[in-house]
Amino acid sequence: MSAIKIEHVTKYYKPKNVIDDISFEVKEGEIFGLLGKNGAGKSTLINMMVDILQPTAGQIYIFGKPSTEIEVKQRIGVLPDYEAFYDSLNPVEHLNYFAKVNGKRVTREEIVHVLEQVGLNKGVITRKVKKFSFGMKKKLGIAQAIITDPDLIIFDEPTSGLDAEAVIQIQHLIRSLNARGKTIFMTSHNLDEIEKICTRIAILSDSNVMNIGTLNELRKEFHAYTTIIFKHLPYKQDQLNLVRNQIESMSEKVIWETEQTKVILQNEMQIPYLLKILVNQDIQILRMDVIEPSLEDIFLGGFKDRQLVPV
Ligand SMILES: Nc1ncnc2c1ncn2[C@@H]1O[C@H](COP(=O)(O)OP(=O)(O)OP(=O)(O)O)[C@@H](O)[C@H]1O
């Protein structure tokens, strides 16, 4: 069953649709990453999923039921893009109250355990939230998203503003929640993070999900370039002439150096052909590296019809 099903959803904010007729599904058990530039509509979409905002048109289903149903809401935990804490409570009191309001009883031990998981240790959990730093509030928001043990957890930029150690801790937590069967839907501006953690990725652009897939599928879809770098003994002059003609006829771009050649290919299926050229000309290869395009190359390189610029 799909954990999230978005069907022809539109959201109009004067003077235009910020989300314009988008449809996609997130399967149970996925870590699904939503990418988009500032203002692309990621938070608007999340707020519609959790029924804080109503779509202008379209339907959203969570675990097969309309997202407006109360029993569905109880299966979702969310870290929104805004803060909603009671300043005068400490984090233990806050999570206890939050869980109660959502119809779940949690023990103090469970709360302390969740706070530890997000990096809020015993030293700070008796402090009032109003004294918390930005990063501490972000961690509390993550704790709030998971305290009721929901099946679907939605994180809007879970690691933005956190220090490096906390980022690693939260990424580890997201993976371990997923390993326990939780479906994760997250946004992030950290492309390395999305690349590292997410099983599938959607790119939201101009109010439409332009593309969805695994990193490998996106690489193919965006015609991302593969770079081959090989180190070799210096070419002899006659070798160089022959190799140059053949490689330049198959490659987007070649950078020739005395003992290293960098070949940019549009298609990894060209690699065997490249190897054949080198072997036939008896080039003495010492080392070879294949550099796959990263999510950053894909995202910053442009969308479907704009191909990436080779480096
Ligand atoms: N209440 C509102 N009224 C009018 N326009 C709004 C409202 N909320 C958001 N918008 C507009 O909708 C668009 C999408 O905003 P949204 O916050 O969803 O983007 P985002 O992808 O989450 O951006 P960021 O990465 O900066 O958080 C923006 O152009 C924003 O100005």
PDBQT file of the ligand as one rigid body, heavy atoms in Angstrom, charges set to zero:
ROOT
HETATM    1  N1  LIG A 401       0.160  32.016   3.245  1.00  0.00    +0.000 N 
HETATM    2  C1  LIG A 401       0.672  32.322   2.055  1.00  0.00    +0.000 A 
HETATM    3  N2  LIG A 401       0.125  33.273   1.261  1.00  0.00    +0.000 NA
HETATM    4  C2  LIG A 401       0.629  33.561   0.044  1.00  0.00    +0.000 A 
HETATM    5  N3  LIG A 401       1.706  32.952  -0.483  1.00  0.00    +0.000 NA
HETATM    6  C3  LIG A 401       2.301  32.002   0.245  1.00  0.00    +0.000 A 
HETATM    7  C4  LIG A 401       1.831  31.631   1.546  1.00  0.00    +0.000 A 
HETATM    8  N4  LIG A 401       2.620  30.638   2.031  1.00  0.00    +0.000 NA
HETATM    9  C5  LIG A 401       3.550  30.402   1.074  1.00  0.00    +0.000 A 
HETATM   10  N5  LIG A 401       3.358  31.218   0.020  1.00  0.00    +0.000 N 
HETATM   11  C6  LIG A 401       4.161  31.234  -1.221  1.00  0.00    +0.000 C 
HETATM   12  O1  LIG A 401       4.127  29.925  -1.763  1.00  0.00    +0.000 OA
HETATM   13  C7  LIG A 401       5.386  29.605  -2.355  1.00  0.00    +0.000 C 
HETATM   14  C8  LIG A 401       5.886  28.293  -1.787  1.00  0.00    +0.000 C 
HETATM   15  O2  LIG A 401       6.271  28.495  -0.427  1.00  0.00    +0.000 OA
HETATM   16  P1  LIG A 401       6.843  27.292   0.448  1.00  0.00    +0.000 P 
HETATM   17  O3  LIG A 401       7.112  27.836   1.819  1.00  0.00    +0.000 OA
HETATM   18  O4  LIG A 401       5.937  26.128   0.332  1.00  0.00    +0.000 OA
HETATM   19  O5  LIG A 401       8.204  26.962  -0.311  1.00  0.00    +0.000 OA
HETATM   20  P2  LIG A 401       9.407  26.013   0.112  1.00  0.00    +0.000 P 
HETATM   21  O6  LIG A 401       9.726  25.160  -1.077  1.00  0.00    +0.000 OA
HETATM   22  O7  LIG A 401       9.078  25.302   1.378  1.00  0.00    +0.000 OA
HETATM   23  O8  LIG A 401      10.570  27.058   0.330  1.00  0.00    +0.000 OA
HETATM   24  P3  LIG A 401      11.872  27.035   1.324  1.00  0.00    +0.000 P 
HETATM   25  O9  LIG A 401      12.834  26.053   0.747  1.00  0.00    +0.000 OA
HETATM   26  O10 LIG A 401      12.368  28.442   1.218  1.00  0.00    +0.000 OA
HETATM   27  O11 LIG A 401      11.386  26.664   2.696  1.00  0.00    +0.000 OA
HETATM   28  C9  LIG A 401       6.309  30.795  -2.099  1.00  0.00    +0.000 C 
HETATM   29  O12 LIG A 401       6.308  31.601  -3.259  1.00  0.00    +0.000 OA
HETATM   30  C10 LIG A 401       5.643  31.515  -0.954  1.00  0.00    +0.000 C 
HETATM   31  O13 LIG A 401       5.895  32.902  -1.017  1.00  0.00    +0.000 OA
ENDROOT
TORSDOF 0
